[in-house]
Amino acid sequence: MKKLLLSSVILGCISPVYAQEALGFAPNSKSPVVNPDSTVTLSIRAPKAEKVSVFGFSAYQPIELTKGAEGVWSVTTPKLKPDLYTYSFDIDGVRTIDPANAYTARDISALFSEVIVPGGNADLYAVQDVPHGTVSKVWYNSPILGMDRRMTIYTPAGYEDNKDKRYPVFYLLHGMGGDEEAWNELGRASIILDNLIASGKAEPMIVVMPNGNGNMAAAPGHTGDGMYTPNGEYSKAEPGKFEKSMADIVKYVDSHYRTIPDKAHRAIAGLSMGGGHTWRTSMMMPDDFDYIGLFSAAVRWNGSGVDNSDEGLIKPLERQFKQAPKLYWIAIGKEDFLYDLNKDYRLMLDGMKIPYEYHESEGGHTWTNWRDYLVLFTPRLFK
Amino acid sequence: MKKLLLSSVILGCISPVYAQEALGFAPNSKSPVVNPDSTVTLSIRAPKAEKVSVFGFSAYQPIELTKGAEGVWSVTTPKLKPDLYTYSFDIDGVRTIDPANAYTARDISALFSEVIVPGGNADLYAVQDVPHGTVSKVWYNSPILGMDRRMTIYTPAGYEDNKDKRYPVFYLLHGMGGDEEAWNELGRASIILDNLIASGKAEPMIVVMPNGNGNMAAAPGHTGDGMYTPNGEYSKAEPGKFEKSMADIVKYVDSHYRTIPDKAHRAIAGLSMGGGHTWRTSMMMPDDFDYIGLFSAAVRWNGSGVDNSDEGLIKPLERQFKQAPKLYWIAIGKEDFLYDLNKDYRLMLDGMKIPYEYHESEGGHTWTNWRDYLVLFTPRLFK
């Protein structure tokens, strides 16, 4: 009786007869498979397809799959550098995720499948069996933006148990089209922090990832606007207002978390638009951040509400560097479309004899670079 | 110059020339469209397909789409009851999410697209512009299971600001194949709680959603096991051990959150396997839970490590009801494959003169029912 019961429960749950909306299994094909030689084999069963390609492994040049037995298409990529790759299939003109892969990340309105090719920094993007921090979706009120807004907050392992300990805070800002989920999903920020802290390479710290779109309360689907199709909400934001509202965020974090509320224990960094936000915020709040990271930053960007006049740019920069931050770190890829903008900015800083560190990488305006920059920048903080 | 710069930054970010892995947009087709008459129109561009169907709107009978202009297939469903629907396309034998829909939920190893048909309880499944609680992914140590494990914890709006206020706790358990993400994703638990609390229908409470698979530390992809293909890890768990480890969870929550740590301020409920866990845990901890919810519960389930003898079942039940809980709530659908099991259990309770409340719904073993049960059960708690 007991055995029978057990079987019926299990059968009931996984057999097609009973399977209702509660249970979903991937198709039998195993994809992706990461091979020992750092290639990745992808496969998908599409018996009637005429052409199947995969995008994502070679800077957006598609790789064609070959049809094999039982309608299963497959391909093995060239040897790949260690990294987190996002990819999608194109089956006769229909773009889709890999249906055999449960792991995806959203980028604006599209989902991509994910796979990690291990080695190097990519091992920091994979969850390891180390102590894990807590990741929370927190709502705060912003008087400056006039709304309740959502952010992602990482508190390091041990935060809940060491009730007397106070922590430094790292504010980490996303780019255009992103939101408060971008750094943690595509950027793997909390996983990277877990791993860097566990290995002693980074100090335990709180990481705050706000929504940098000053007109939005939260990521798509998390507001009363419903499950609309996101299209990158940046264009509607009032220039410069999000940067002003960083003061609300710092105030909220300092009053709700066990922070060390001074310049020496605050860092700020951002990518692309968020690099512009970082650049401008650190200038507007010269006494608040000792560590500043500009990742492929949209510096001098009009959208930041700054002009290039003496009043708008030169004097605030001079003011910021009167008590120079401990680290002003500029990073960009050689192929980044913002390369020249950053070069001009560095020339200006040189002319003003403003000290900074510069990191030039291969590649362009990519999460590959931004994850790398996070891995390089974070160990420099609060030491 | 400023205008030029702005344009180049925006163009640089969204034009195909520059679009790198940072930006993804859905195809132009708008799908799904929820119509005013509670039908849903779905469409997908698949110019070369021979047959396109959608699964999910009629108890797993597929609905065929029709090919129209420019290779766009579409269909309008029959009028649908208000609910959250999960669905997927089948394009010539390839299962895929709706590429124009950014909203998905994972169910074991498969992703499904999501759409809400508004009205009735479904309005509680949609995010409303009300005060929102905080949702956290928290790691705790379980001495009984011998590992660090992850759970989802919801703290209600106001928790962070009312530092002197203490809250009741609702432990909410998932079913087979699920994990600590299931109730919040497929079950929309934190959204439902936000809405019920904001309208005054439910008390502000903490909701704890652990991982009920005693052999797993966390949902797939969140452990050192990497991004493996989940297959429902339930079969490997030692029977009864998760229920024992609920004591670790209660202890952790009472020592890390501002709870009211007594029976009158603790509820526990679960669906299917989690209903079995609830049933057994509430028997093993008779002085700890005053509100018990069995949703389509696998009661008497061998996997709970209980036998049906006097020692294993009758005496613990008598012990539990010596100080009867305030609410012992049994709910199941008429078509649920566990219907007879629950009927037998109720007959036994009747014979023992044990008081309970019974809710019988239409339908079967589905999230439709479990979300409904959550909406019915939660307002009954802590009053």
Boltz contact constraints between the chains, C-beta under 6 A:
constraints:
  - contact:
      token1: [A, 2]
      token2: [B, 302]
      max_distance: 6.0
  - contact:
      token1: [A, 5]
      token2: [B, 302]
      max_distance: 6.0
  - contact:
      token1: [A, 6]
      token2: [B, 302]
      max_distance: 6.0
  - contact:
      token1: [A, 9]
      token2: [B, 298]
      max_distance: 6.0
  - contact:
      token1: [A, 9]
      token2: [B, 301]
      max_distance: 6.0
  - contact:
      token1: [A, 12]
      token2: [B, 337]
      max_distance: 6.0
  - contact:
      token1: [A, 13]
      token2: [B, 176]
      max_distance: 6.0
  - contact:
      token1: [A, 18]
      token2: [B, 337]
      max_distance: 6.0
  - contact:
      token1: [A, 20]
      token2: [B, 364]
      max_distance: 6.0
  - contact:
      token1: [A, 20]
      token2: [B, 365]
      max_distance: 6.0
  - contact:
      token1: [A, 20]
      token2: [B, 366]
      max_distance: 6.0
  - contact:
      token1: [A, 21]
      token2: [B, 86]
      max_distance: 6.0
  - contact:
      token1: [A, 21]
      token2: [B, 366]
      max_distance: 6.0
  - contact:
      token1: [A, 21]
      token2: [B, 367]
      max_distance: 6.0
  - contact:
      token1: [A, 23]
      token2: [B, 177]
      max_distance: 6.0
  - contact:
      token1: [A, 24]
      token2: [B, 107]
      max_distance: 6.0
  - contact:
      token1: [A, 24]
      token2: [B, 108]
      max_distance: 6.0
  - contact:
      token1: [A, 24]
      token2: [B, 110]
      max_distance: 6.0
  - contact:
      token1: [A, 25]
      token2: [B, 108]
      max_distance: 6.0
  - contact:
      token1: [A, 25]
      token2: [B, 109]
      max_distance: 6.0
  - contact:
      token1: [A, 25]
      token2: [B, 110]
      max_distance: 6.0
  - contact:
      token1: [A, 26]
      token2: [B, 109]
      max_distance: 6.0
  - contact:
      token1: [A, 26]
      token2: [B, 110]
      max_distance: 6.0
  - contact:
      token1: [A, 26]
      token2: [B, 229]
      max_distance: 6.0
  - contact:
      token1: [A, 46]
      token2: [B, 94]
      max_distance: 6.0
  - contact:
      token1: [A, 47]
      token2: [B, 93]
      max_distance: 6.0
  - contact:
      token1: [A, 48]
      token2: [B, 92]
      max_distance: 6.0
  - contact:
      token1: [A, 86]
      token2: [B, 21]
      max_distance: 6.0
  - contact:
      token1: [A, 92]
      token2: [B, 48]
      max_distance: 6.0
  - contact:
      token1: [A, 93]
      token2: [B, 47]
      max_distance: 6.0
  - contact:
      token1: [A, 94]
      token2: [B, 46]
      max_distance: 6.0
  - contact:
      token1: [A, 95]
      token2: [B, 99]
      max_distance: 6.0
  - contact:
      token1: [A, 96]
      token2: [B, 96]
      max_distance: 6.0
  - contact:
      token1: [A, 99]
      token2: [B, 95]
      max_distance: 6.0
  - contact:
      token1: [A, 102]
      token2: [B, 109]
      max_distance: 6.0
  - contact:
      token1: [A, 102]
      token2: [B, 230]
      max_distance: 6.0
  - contact:
      token1: [A, 103]
      token2: [B, 221]
      max_distance: 6.0
  - contact:
      token1: [A, 103]
      token2: [B, 227]
      max_distance: 6.0
  - contact:
      token1: [A, 107]
      token2: [B, 24]
      max_distance: 6.0
  - contact:
      token1: [A, 108]
      token2: [B, 24]
      max_distance: 6.0
  - contact:
      token1: [A, 108]
      token2: [B, 25]
      max_distance: 6.0
  - contact:
      token1: [A, 109]
      token2: [B, 25]
      max_distance: 6.0
  - contact:
      token1: [A, 109]
      token2: [B, 26]
      max_distance: 6.0
  - contact:
      token1: [A, 109]
      token2: [B, 102]
      max_distance: 6.0
  - contact:
      token1: [A, 110]
      token2: [B, 24]
      max_distance: 6.0
  - contact:
      token1: [A, 110]
      token2: [B, 25]
      max_distance: 6.0
  - contact:
      token1: [A, 110]
      token2: [B, 26]
      max_distance: 6.0
  - contact:
      token1: [A, 127]
      token2: [B, 222]
      max_distance: 6.0
  - contact:
      token1: [A, 128]
      token2: [B, 224]
      max_distance: 6.0
  - contact:
      token1: [A, 129]
      token2: [B, 224]
      max_distance: 6.0
  - contact:
      token1: [A, 132]
      token2: [B, 139]
      max_distance: 6.0
  - contact:
      token1: [A, 134]
      token2: [B, 136]
      max_distance: 6.0
  - contact:
      token1: [A, 134]
      token2: [B, 138]
      max_distance: 6.0
  - contact:
      token1: [A, 135]
      token2: [B, 137]
      max_distance: 6.0
  - contact:
      token1: [A, 136]
      token2: [B, 134]
      max_distance: 6.0
  - contact:
      token1: [A, 136]
      token2: [B, 136]
      max_distance: 6.0
  - contact:
      token1: [A, 137]
      token2: [B, 135]
      max_distance: 6.0
  - contact:
      token1: [A, 138]
      token2: [B, 134]
      max_distance: 6.0
  - contact:
      token1: [A, 139]
      token2: [B, 132]
      max_distance: 6.0
  - contact:
      token1: [A, 160]
      token2: [B, 256]
      max_distance: 6.0
  - contact:
      token1: [A, 176]
      token2: [B, 13]
      max_distance: 6.0
  - contact:
      token1: [A, 177]
      token2: [B, 23]
      max_distance: 6.0
  - contact:
      token1: [A, 221]
      token2: [B, 103]
      max_distance: 6.0
  - contact:
      token1: [A, 222]
      token2: [B, 127]
      max_distance: 6.0
  - contact:
      token1: [A, 224]
      token2: [B, 128]
      max_distance: 6.0
  - contact:
      token1: [A, 224]
      token2: [B, 129]
      max_distance: 6.0
  - contact:
      token1: [A, 227]
      token2: [B, 103]
      max_distance: 6.0
  - contact:
      token1: [A, 229]
      token2: [B, 26]
      max_distance: 6.0
  - contact:
      token1: [A, 230]
      token2: [B, 102]
      max_distance: 6.0
  - contact:
      token1: [A, 256]
      token2: [B, 160]
      max_distance: 6.0
  - contact:
      token1: [A, 298]
      token2: [B, 9]
      max_distance: 6.0
  - contact:
      token1: [A, 301]
      token2: [B, 9]
      max_distance: 6.0
  - contact:
      token1: [A, 302]
      token2: [B, 2]
      max_distance: 6.0
  - contact:
      token1: [A, 302]
      token2: [B, 5]
      max_distance: 6.0
  - contact:
      token1: [A, 302]
      token2: [B, 6]
      max_distance: 6.0
  - contact:
      token1: [A, 337]
      token2: [B, 12]
      max_distance: 6.0
  - contact:
      token1: [A, 337]
      token2: [B, 18]
      max_distance: 6.0
  - contact:
      token1: [A, 364]
      token2: [B, 20]
      max_distance: 6.0
  - contact:
      token1: [A, 365]
      token2: [B, 20]
      max_distance: 6.0
  - contact:
      token1: [A, 366]
      token2: [B, 20]
      max_distance: 6.0
  - contact:
      token1: [A, 366]
      token2: [B, 21]
      max_distance: 6.0
  - contact:
      token1: [A, 367]
      token2: [B, 21]
      max_distance: 6.0
